[in-house]
Amino acid sequence: ALADARVDAMIVPVGKGVLICRKV
């Protein structure tokens, strides 16, 4: 569970960054 939480914490910001990069 802790490992999943850490992965989500890293994937979420990265996913948002990708969306922002695509928009730009």
N, CA, C and O atoms as a GROMACS GRO file, in nm:
protein
   96
    1ALA      N    1   0.086  -0.121   0.000
    1ALA     CA    2   0.000   0.000   0.000
    1ALA      C    3   0.089   0.125   0.000
    1ALA      O    4   0.065   0.220  -0.074
    2LEU      N    5   0.192   0.123   0.084
    2LEU     CA    6   0.281   0.240   0.090
    2LEU      C    7   0.351   0.258  -0.044
    2LEU      O    8   0.366   0.370  -0.092
    3ALA      N    9   0.393   0.147  -0.103
    3ALA     CA   10   0.463   0.156  -0.232
    3ALA      C   11   0.369   0.215  -0.336
    3ALA      O   12   0.409   0.301  -0.415
    4ASP      N   13   0.243   0.170  -0.337
    4ASP     CA   14   0.146   0.222  -0.434
    4ASP      C   15   0.126   0.371  -0.413
    4ASP      O   16   0.118   0.448  -0.509
    5ALA      N   17   0.118   0.413  -0.288
    5ALA     CA   18   0.097   0.555  -0.258
    5ALA      C   19   0.215   0.636  -0.311
    5ALA      O   20   0.196   0.745  -0.366
    6ARG      N   21   0.334   0.583  -0.295
    6ARG     CA   22   0.454   0.655  -0.343
    6ARG      C   23   0.452   0.663  -0.495
    6ARG      O   24   0.485   0.767  -0.552
    7VAL      N   25   0.414   0.556  -0.560
    7VAL     CA   26   0.409   0.554  -0.707
    7VAL      C   27   0.305   0.656  -0.755
    7VAL      O   28   0.332   0.733  -0.847
    8ASP      N   29   0.188   0.655  -0.692
    8ASP     CA   30   0.082   0.751  -0.731
    8ASP      C   31   0.132   0.893  -0.711
    8ASP      O   32   0.106   0.980  -0.794
    9ALA      N   33   0.204   0.918  -0.602
    9ALA     CA   34   0.254   1.053  -0.573
    9ALA      C   35   0.350   1.098  -0.683
    9ALA      O   36   0.361   1.218  -0.710
   10MET      N   37   0.419   1.003  -0.746
   10MET     CA   38   0.514   1.040  -0.852
   10MET      C   39   0.445   1.047  -0.988
   10MET      O   40   0.475   1.134  -1.069
   11ILE      N   41   0.351   0.953  -1.012
   11ILE     CA   42   0.282   0.948  -1.142
   11ILE      C   43   0.190   1.068  -1.160
   11ILE      O   44   0.183   1.124  -1.270
   12VAL      N   45   0.118   1.108  -1.056
   12VAL     CA   46   0.023   1.220  -1.069
   12VAL      C   47   0.091   1.347  -1.118
   12VAL      O   48   0.048   1.403  -1.219
   13PRO      N   49   0.197   1.396  -1.051
   13PRO     CA   50   0.266   1.518  -1.096
   13PRO      C   51   0.322   1.502  -1.236
   13PRO      O   52   0.317   1.595  -1.316
   14VAL      N   53   0.376   1.385  -1.266
   14VAL     CA   54   0.434   1.360  -1.399
   14VAL      C   55   0.324   1.366  -1.504
   14VAL      O   56   0.342   1.427  -1.610
   15GLY      N   57   0.210   1.304  -1.474
   15GLY     CA   58   0.098   1.305  -1.568
   15GLY      C   59   0.051   1.447  -1.595
   15GLY      O   60   0.024   1.483  -1.709
   16LYS      N   61   0.043   1.528  -1.490
   16LYS     CA   62   0.001   1.668  -1.507
   16LYS      C   63   0.104   1.743  -1.591
   16LYS      O   64   0.067   1.823  -1.677
   17GLY      N   65   0.230   1.717  -1.568
   17GLY     CA   66   0.336   1.784  -1.644
   17GLY      C   67   0.327   1.747  -1.791
   17GLY      O   68   0.347   1.832  -1.878
   18VAL      N   69   0.295   1.621  -1.820
   18VAL     CA   70   0.283   1.577  -1.960
   18VAL      C   71   0.167   1.650  -2.026
   18VAL      O   72   0.179   1.697  -2.139
   19LEU      N   73   0.054   1.660  -1.955
   19LEU     CA   74  -0.063   1.728  -2.012
   19LEU      C   75  -0.029   1.874  -2.040
   19LEU      O   76  -0.068   1.928  -2.144
   20ILE      N   77   0.043   1.937  -1.947
   20ILE     CA   78   0.080   2.078  -1.965
   20ILE      C   79   0.173   2.092  -2.086
   20ILE      O   80   0.157   2.183  -2.167
   21CYS      N   81   0.268   2.000  -2.098
   21CYS     CA   82   0.363   2.006  -2.211
   21CYS      C   83   0.288   1.989  -2.342
   21CYS      O   84   0.319   2.057  -2.440
   22ARG      N   85   0.190   1.900  -2.344
   22ARG     CA   86   0.114   1.876  -2.468
   22ARG      C   87   0.033   2.000  -2.504
   22ARG      O   88   0.023   2.035  -2.622
   23LYS      N   89  -0.024   2.066  -2.403
   23LYS     CA   90  -0.103   2.187  -2.430
   23LYS      C   91  -0.014   2.297  -2.487
   23LYS      O   92  -0.054   2.370  -2.577
   24VAL      N   93   0.107   2.306  -2.434
   24VAL     CA   94   0.200   2.411  -2.480
   24VAL      C   95   0.257   2.368  -2.614
   24VAL      O   96   0.338   2.440  -2.673
   0.00000   0.00000   0.00000
